[in-house]
């Protein structure tokens, strides 16, 4: 265990997780995701967006946001996914990379 602690101090480990969000209301990013990240002190390194017009839900476009997130020590991917899954507009949250 001591070796792991020492190695973490010496070797810089990429702690960002690439997460993909799929949602149907285009305002979800501004009204739900960004405030949630700020409130929970989740750092966002990069955003990329696309609109999937081929896979519509109830005749609405599917919006996809992929972002690199760094979670604080008191927050996990699972906790974030559980919190955001309560929103009706977000229908899929997936961890793209570790």
C-alpha positions as CSV (number, residue, x, y, z in Angstrom):
1,X,0.0,0.0,0.0
2,X,2.8,2.4,0.8
3,X,4.3,1.7,-2.6
4,X,1.0,2.7,-4.3
5,X,0.9,6.0,-2.3
6,X,4.5,6.8,-3.2
7,X,3.9,6.0,-6.9
8,X,0.9,8.2,-7.1
9,X,2.9,11.1,-5.8
10,X,5.7,10.4,-8.4
11,X,3.7,9.3,-11.4
12,X,1.0,11.6,-12.7
13,X,-2.1,9.5,-13.3
14,X,-4.8,10.6,-15.7
15,X,-7.8,10.9,-13.4
16,X,-10.2,12.2,-16.1
17,X,-13.0,9.9,-17.1
18,X,-14.6,10.2,-20.5
19,X,-18.4,10.1,-20.1
20,X,-21.1,10.1,-22.8
21,X,-24.5,11.6,-22.1
22,X,-27.5,11.0,-24.4
23,X,-30.5,13.3,-24.0
24,X,-33.6,14.5,-25.9
25,X,-33.9,18.2,-24.8
26,X,-31.1,20.3,-26.2
27,X,-31.2,22.6,-23.2
28,X,-30.3,19.8,-20.8
29,X,-26.6,20.7,-21.1
30,X,-27.1,24.3,-19.9
31,X,-30.0,23.6,-17.5
32,X,-29.0,20.3,-15.9
33,X,-25.4,19.1,-16.6
34,X,-23.3,22.2,-16.3
35,X,-25.0,23.3,-13.0
36,X,-24.7,19.8,-11.6
37,X,-21.0,19.7,-12.5
38,X,-20.4,23.1,-10.8
39,X,-22.5,22.3,-7.7
40,X,-20.5,19.0,-7.2
41,X,-17.1,20.5,-8.1
42,X,-16.7,18.1,-11.1
43,X,-14.0,19.5,-13.4
44,X,-14.8,19.5,-17.1
45,X,-11.8,19.3,-19.4
46,X,-13.4,18.9,-22.8
47,X,-16.9,18.8,-24.4
48,X,-17.9,17.4,-27.7
49,X,-21.4,17.4,-29.1
50,X,-23.4,15.9,-31.9
51,X,-27.0,15.4,-32.9
52,X,-28.2,12.0,-33.9
53,X,-31.1,12.5,-36.2
54,X,-31.2,8.8,-37.2
55,X,-32.1,7.5,-33.8
56,X,-35.0,9.8,-32.8
57,X,-37.1,9.2,-29.7
58,X,-40.7,10.3,-29.9
59,X,-39.9,12.2,-33.1
60,X,-37.2,14.2,-31.2
61,X,-33.5,14.3,-32.0
62,X,-31.1,12.6,-29.7
63,X,-28.3,14.9,-28.5
64,X,-25.0,13.3,-27.5
65,X,-22.4,15.1,-25.3
66,X,-19.1,13.4,-24.6
67,X,-16.9,15.1,-21.9
68,X,-13.8,14.4,-19.9
69,X,-14.6,14.8,-16.2
70,X,-12.5,14.8,-13.1
71,X,-14.4,13.8,-10.0
72,X,-13.6,15.2,-6.5
73,X,-12.7,12.6,-3.8
74,X,-16.2,12.6,-2.4
75,X,-17.9,11.9,-5.8
76,X,-17.9,8.9,-8.0
77,X,-19.1,8.2,-11.5
78,X,-21.8,5.9,-10.1
79,X,-23.1,8.6,-7.8
80,X,-23.2,11.1,-10.6
81,X,-25.0,8.6,-12.9
82,X,-27.6,7.9,-10.2
83,X,-28.3,11.6,-9.6
84,X,-28.5,12.5,-13.3
85,X,-30.6,9.5,-14.2
86,X,-33.5,11.1,-12.2
87,X,-33.8,13.6,-15.0
88,X,-36.4,12.5,-17.6
89,X,-34.5,14.1,-20.5
90,X,-31.3,12.1,-19.9
91,X,-31.8,8.5,-21.0
92,X,-28.3,7.2,-21.2
93,X,-25.0,7.8,-19.3
94,X,-22.0,5.7,-20.2
95,X,-18.4,5.6,-19.2
96,X,-16.4,5.6,-22.5
97,X,-12.9,5.2,-21.0
98,X,-11.5,4.7,-17.6
